[in-house]
């Protein structure tokens, strides 16, 4: 049993959430109520924090996965005129953001591609000879 510091009621430990492995001072019911009240009073702040978090998370994910920052991504996007490096489709005309394409053997970033072009290279296993044969095949069919 534990005493909730907000409602002053003794409740079983199962009624308290954990922080770093220890029970919170507030029971789940009081914590939820306080969270809802804070959200209602700070809707604009919450939206701003969510936007900031998205940018921070995207930057961290890019650094971890590809070794580039969000600023590097935006610089590459500007250099490519907001277009896929292969098919030249503008980023506004694709459903998803442009993908970071990289060499799977070396990890070196090659550019930003639309999802279709990025998957196409992956399905061809980044094999130049296979891609050349595919081009030759398409040219013969004309």
C-alpha positions in Angstrom: 0.0 0.0 0.0 1.1 3.6 -0.7 -0.3 7.0 0.0 -1.1 9.2 -3.0 0.3 12.7 -2.3 -2.6 14.3 -4.2 -5.8 12.6 -3.1 -4.3 11.4 0.2 -5.7 7.9 -0.2 -3.9 4.7 0.5 -3.9 2.5 -2.5 -2.2 -0.7 -3.7 1.1 -0.3 -5.5 -0.5 -1.5 -8.7 -2.4 1.8 -8.7 0.8 3.8 -9.1 2.8 4.2 -12.3 6.6 3.7 -12.2 9.4 6.2 -12.7 12.9 4.7 -13.1 11.5 1.5 -11.4 10.0 3.3 -8.4 6.3 4.1 -7.8 5.2 7.7 -8.5 4.0 9.9 -5.7 0.7 10.3 -7.4 -1.7 7.5 -8.2 -2.5 6.8 -11.8 -5.9 8.4 -11.5 -4.5 11.7 -10.1 -1.6 11.7 -12.5 -4.0 11.3 -15.5 -6.3 14.1 -14.2 -3.3 16.4 -13.7 -2.0 15.6 -17.2 -5.4 16.3 -18.8 -5.6 19.6 -17.0 -2.1 20.6 -18.1 -2.9 19.7 -21.7 -6.1 21.8 -21.7 -4.2 24.8 -20.3 -1.2 24.4 -22.6 -2.6 23.2 -26.0 -0.4 25.7 -28.0 2.7 24.9 -26.0 2.1 21.1 -26.5 1.8 21.6 -30.3 5.1 23.6 -30.3 6.8 21.0 -28.2 5.6 18.2 -30.5 7.0 20.1 -33.6 10.3 20.5 -31.8 10.4 16.9 -30.8 9.8 15.7 -34.4 12.8 17.8 -35.6 15.0 16.6 -32.8 14.0 12.9 -33.4 14.5 13.2 -37.2 17.9 14.7 -36.7 18.9 12.0 -34.2 17.6 9.2 -36.5 19.5 10.6 -39.5 22.7 10.9 -37.5 22.4 7.4 -36.2 21.4 5.7 -39.4 23.3 7.7 -42.1 25.8 9.9 -40.3 24.1 13.1 -41.5 22.2 15.9 -39.7 18.8 17.3 -40.5 20.6 20.4 -41.8 22.6 18.1 -44.2 19.3 16.5 -45.4 17.8 20.0 -46.1 21.0 21.1 -47.9 20.9 18.0 -50.1 17.2 18.6 -50.8 18.0 22.2 -51.9 20.9 21.1 -54.1 18.5 18.6 -55.8 15.8 21.3 -56.2 13.5 19.3 -53.9 13.5 16.5 -56.5 14.3 12.8 -56.6 17.8 12.4 -57.9 16.8 9.7 -60.4 13.3 10.4 -61.7 13.3 14.1 -60.9 9.8 13.9 -59.3 9.3 17.0 -57.0 8.9 16.2 -53.3 5.4 17.7 -53.3 4.3 15.1 -55.8 5.2 12.1 -53.8 3.3 10.7 -50.8 6.4 10.3 -48.5 9.4 12.5 -47.9 12.4 11.7 -50.0 14.5 8.8 -48.8 18.2 9.0 -48.0 19.8 6.6 -50.4 23.2 5.1 -49.4 25.6 2.5 -50.5 25.0 -0.6 -48.3 28.6 -1.7 -48.6 30.3 1.5 -47.6 27.5 3.4 -45.9 28.2 6.5 -48.0 25.1 8.7 -48.7 24.5 9.1 -52.4 21.4 11.3 -52.5 17.7 11.7 -51.9 15.3 9.5 -53.8 11.5 9.0 -54.0 10.3 5.8 -52.4 9.8 4.1 -55.8 13.3 4.8 -57.1 14.8 3.9 -53.7 13.0 0.5 -53.6 13.9 -0.1 -57.3 17.6 0.1 -56.5 17.1 -2.1 -53.5 15.2 -4.7 -55.5 18.0 -4.7 -58.0 20.4 -5.1 -55.1 22.4 -2.0 -56.2 23.9 -4.1 -59.0 25.0 -1.9 -61.9 25.3 -4.9 -64.3 21.7 -5.9 -63.6 20.5 -2.3 -64.0 22.4 -2.1 -67.4 20.7 -5.3 -68.5 17.3 -3.8 -67.5 18.0 -0.7 -69.5 19.1 -2.8 -72.5 15.9 -4.9 -72.2 13.7 -1.8 -72.1 15.5 -0.3 -75.2 15.1 -3.6 -77.1 11.4 -3.6 -76.5 10.9 -0.2 -78.1 
